[in-house]
Amino acid sequence: MTPEPLCALVALIGGYLLGSVPVAVLVGRNHGFDPRETGDRNPGFWNVMRSLGWRAAVPVFAGDTLKGVLAGGLALAVSGAHTTGTGVVTGGGVVPVYLAVAAAMAGHAWPVFAGFRGGRSVLTFVGGFAVICPPAFLLGVVVLVLTALPARSFAAGARVAVFGLPLLQLFFTPLWQVAATGALMCLIGLRFGQAARSSQARRAVDGT
């Protein structure tokens, strides 16, 4: 097991570098466009899907989610793989995994490999949460399906499932870990707020 300070450093640096891989930009480049200059200018799954369709967007969905999974897995590996019987991160693995997922989300939002112009980090959060609490993640998938099918909207199901993850986590982890998950989600809110301000500034410039 890696010493705690070094483990935290590996989690932070490794998570950020993994999160910084600009999957949507790379996919868009193969199709001759930059998602940061198209649609809502978000280099993520939804913008690529609206611009290019589902088939082209699938690698973005998988890649952005995998960044969170790999970051959490890296931290779990270097911290000694402390998990319960159901795979929930526990003990000495909790802090490094949360640090790694937070760093991956920050990397996705402000990627060093793409001029610090990134996306909202939702899928990277979801991938990291799958490592943090696998049973709650699986319940979230069930919620997604049960919501999306009657609503005939994947987007609606995804929103309900993502916002429901902390509530589902309550069945498997202490309250302070649920609060830590809420803190991760605050990073998403921060990035959405930043994007909204940038959009307003662009409209103001266009209107002058």
PELIN-V670258 format. One line per field, one symbol per residue. ss: DSSP state (h for helix, s for strand, l for the rest). phi: phi as a letter, one per 20 degrees, with the letter a starting at -180 (. if undefined). A space follows every 50 residues. Layout:
ss->???
phi->???
//
This chain:
ss->lllhhhhhhhhhhhhhhhhlllhhhhhhhhllllhhhlllllllhhhhhh hhlhhhhhhhhhhhhhhhhhhhhhhhhhhlllslllllslllhhhhhhhh hhhhhhhhhllhhhlllllllhhhhhhhhhhhlhhhhhhhhhhhhhhhhh hllhhhhhhhhhhhhhhhhlllllhhhhhhhhhhhhhhhhhhhhhhhhhh hhhhhhhl
phi->.fggfffffffffffffffffegfffffffdmbdffdcmemefbgfffff ecnfgfegffgfffffgfffffffffffeolebefenffblfeffgffff fgfffffffcffebmldcdemfffffffffefbgfffffffffgffefff elbffffffffffegffffgfccfffffffffffffffffffffffffff ffffffee
//
